[in-house]
Amino acid sequence: TKILEDHTQRLTKMQSSINRLQDQVGTYTLRSGHRVERTIMELYKEALKLHGVDPDKVKHGYIVDEKGVIDQQGDKYEVDFYEVTDGEVYIFEVKTNGDRGAIEQLVIRKKIFESLGKKVTKMFLVCHVISRKAKKLAERKGITVIAGSVV
């Protein structure tokens, strides 16, 4: 009984420490998200050049779902894009962790760009880490993955 009580006490302390750590990491990532994304883009500039992209011409902005293709007409979506020609674009999603959500964001932005008369010829997911499963899913959807690590 004494050993069980001791272990329960230790587990309670560990859980408390884990909760604090999760809060701290969550706060950090919320506040620094854009900075981290910019840093990741900087790290992978050379890789982008190998794919024919001038990283200095990648713009950050918003697109408006004027036709309500995704949900509400007029909804704004944040996007990184590279205008190849007047009617052709490459779109990017830059993440610390490339996951299903990042892939869905690219697909959504592609649909909106195409509803606005732009042809999306390439989609890039630039990330620090991605799972093999997510990488395969991205590639099936025509997304080029540039990652530091595939786990």
N, C-alpha and C positions, 0 to 999 in steps of 0.2 A: 504494500500500500504506500509506503514511504517513497519507494522508487517511482511509482506511478504519479504521486503528487509532485515529486521533483521534476519529472518529465513534463507534466502538464504545465507547471510554472515556467519551465524553460521554453516550451512551445508557445505559450502566451506571450512571452517577451520577444521571441523571434518573430511572431506574427505582427506584433506592434512595430518592430523595427522594419519589417517588410512594408507595412502600410505607410510608414513615414517615408521610406525610400521611394515608393510608388508616387506619393504626393510630390516629393521633390523633383523627381524625374519628369512627371507630368507637367508641373509648373515650368520647368526649364524648357521643355519642348514646345509648350504653348507660346512662350514669350520669344523663343529664338527660332521658330520655324522658318521664317523667311530668310534669316541670316544663314541658317544651316543649308537651306536649299541653294542659296547663292554660292556658298562655300563648295558644296558638292558639284555644282555646275563648273566652278573654277577648276576643281580637281580633275574633271573629266573633259576639259577643253581639247586636249590632244586626241582623245578617243572620238570626240565629235568631228574633228577635222578629218579623221580617217573615213568618216561616213559622209564627207562632202558638205559639212555644215560649218559656216563661219560663226563661232560662238559669240563673237562680239555683235552680231546682228540678230541674236535671239532677243526678242522683245517680251516684256512682261506687261500684261494688261488684262482687259476684261472683254468678253464677248457677251452679247445680249441675245437671248433666245426669242427673237422677234416673232417667230411663228408658233411658239408654244410646243416645239417638237419634243422637249423633255418633260416639261410640267407646265408651269404658268407662263403665259406669254409675257415677255419683258423681264424674266429672271436673268440676272447677271452671273457669269461664271468667270472665275479667275483662270488665266491661262498664260503659258509661255509658248510663244510661237515664232516661227522664222518664215518670212515671206520669200518664197523662191521666185515667183513671178507675180504679176498683178492678180491672178486668179488661183494661184497654187501656194499651199502652205505646208510646212512641217509643224507638228505640234509636239510639245514636250510635257512630261510630268516629272518633276524632280523631287525625290523623296529620300529620306534617310533609309527607310525600309520599303522596298517595293513589294506591295501586296495586292490582293484582289481589288481593294478600294482604289488604288492608284490606276490599275488597269481600267476599271469602270469609269474613272474620271476622264481618261484619254478617249474612250469610246463615246462618252457623252459629248465631249468637246468636238470630236470629229463630226458627229451628227449635226451639231449646231453650225459649225463652219460650213458644212455641205448644204445646210438649209439656207445659208446666206450666199450661196453661189460660189463658194471657194472649194477647190479640189484639194483634199488632204492626201498627199502622196506618201508621206512617211509619218509615223508616230514613234516617239522615243520615250522610253522609261529610263531615266538616269537615276541610279540609286546606289547607296553604299552597300546594301545587302538585300538579297532576294532569295526566297526558297526555290528549289528546283521545280516544285509544283507550280508556283506562281510564274516562273520564267517560261515554262512550257505553255501555260495558259496565254500569257502575253504574246508569245510567238505564234500561237494558233490564231490569234486575233490580228496578226500582221504588225505587231509592235516590236521594234528593235530595242533590246535590253542592253544597257551599258551599266555594268555593276562592278563594284570592287570585289564582291564576294557572293558566291552562290552556295547556299547551305542546304 
